[in-house]
Amino acid sequence: MQRFTVYRRGLAVLALALAACATAPEAPSPAPGTPAAPKPTAPPLPRDREPPPPPVNLEGFPLPYRQGFADGCASATGAERKDATRFPADGNYRTGWQDGLAQCRRKK
């Protein structure tokens, strides 16, 4: 009996893991020959400024990561906000931006 319960729990965990991997359908692309509208941009956070509180706990993460997370999260809900010179050069900022974009897109 106990072995059956462990088996059922394992199946439940596997089902949850597979459900988390599901993706949403992509937005349709514009018709061929139609010029793509330029994506609006907003200024990124200054390097010395603490970002606003994020929707998740980032305590212990370095300031560049938190700033990137804030810029990425803001990009998910409005105009793209990214420090173009810092993004390729600062791994913490880049990872934070990508994580913030992904996290806040899920919450929309």
Contacts in CASP RR format, 6 or more apart in sequence:
PFRMAT RR
TARGET T0000
AUTHOR 0000-0000-0000
METHOD contacts of the structure
MODEL  1
MQRFTVYRRGLAVLALALAACATAPEAPSPAPGTPAAPKPTAPPLPRDRE
PPPPPVNLEGFPLPYRQGFADGCASATGAERKDATRFPADGNYRTGWQDG
LAQCRRKK
30 36 0 8 1.000
39 79 0 8 1.000
39 80 0 8 1.000
40 78 0 8 1.000
40 79 0 8 1.000
40 80 0 8 1.000
41 79 0 8 1.000
41 80 0 8 1.000
41 81 0 8 1.000
41 82 0 8 1.000
42 74 0 8 1.000
42 78 0 8 1.000
42 79 0 8 1.000
42 80 0 8 1.000
42 81 0 8 1.000
43 81 0 8 1.000
44 67 0 8 1.000
44 68 0 8 1.000
44 71 0 8 1.000
44 81 0 8 1.000
44 82 0 8 1.000
44 83 0 8 1.000
44 86 0 8 1.000
45 51 0 8 1.000
45 67 0 8 1.000
45 68 0 8 1.000
45 70 0 8 1.000
45 71 0 8 1.000
45 81 0 8 1.000
45 83 0 8 1.000
47 64 0 8 1.000
47 67 0 8 1.000
47 86 0 8 1.000
49 67 0 8 1.000
50 63 0 8 1.000
50 66 0 8 1.000
51 66 0 8 1.000
51 67 0 8 1.000
51 68 0 8 1.000
51 69 0 8 1.000
51 70 0 8 1.000
51 71 0 8 1.000
52 70 0 8 1.000
54 66 0 8 1.000
54 69 0 8 1.000
54 70 0 8 1.000
54 73 0 8 1.000
54 100 0 8 1.000
55 73 0 8 1.000
55 103 0 8 1.000
55 104 0 8 1.000
55 107 0 8 1.000
56 103 0 8 1.000
58 65 0 8 1.000
58 66 0 8 1.000
58 69 0 8 1.000
61 69 0 8 1.000
62 92 0 8 1.000
64 86 0 8 1.000
64 90 0 8 1.000
64 91 0 8 1.000
64 92 0 8 1.000
64 93 0 8 1.000
65 92 0 8 1.000
65 93 0 8 1.000
65 95 0 8 1.000
65 96 0 8 1.000
66 96 0 8 1.000
67 93 0 8 1.000
68 83 0 8 1.000
68 92 0 8 1.000
68 93 0 8 1.000
68 94 0 8 1.000
68 96 0 8 1.000
68 97 0 8 1.000
68 100 0 8 1.000
69 96 0 8 1.000
69 97 0 8 1.000
69 99 0 8 1.000
69 100 0 8 1.000
69 103 0 8 1.000
70 100 0 8 1.000
71 81 0 8 1.000
71 82 0 8 1.000
71 83 0 8 1.000
71 97 0 8 1.000
72 81 0 8 1.000
72 82 0 8 1.000
72 96 0 8 1.000
72 97 0 8 1.000
72 98 0 8 1.000
72 100 0 8 1.000
72 101 0 8 1.000
72 104 0 8 1.000
73 100 0 8 1.000
73 101 0 8 1.000
73 103 0 8 1.000
73 104 0 8 1.000
74 81 0 8 1.000
74 104 0 8 1.000
75 81 0 8 1.000
75 82 0 8 1.000
75 97 0 8 1.000
75 101 0 8 1.000
76 100 0 8 1.000
76 101 0 8 1.000
76 103 0 8 1.000
76 104 0 8 1.000
76 105 0 8 1.000
76 108 0 8 1.000
77 104 0 8 1.000
77 108 0 8 1.000
82 97 0 8 1.000
83 93 0 8 1.000
86 93 0 8 1.000
87 93 0 8 1.000
87 94 0 8 1.000
87 97 0 8 1.000
88 94 0 8 1.000
END
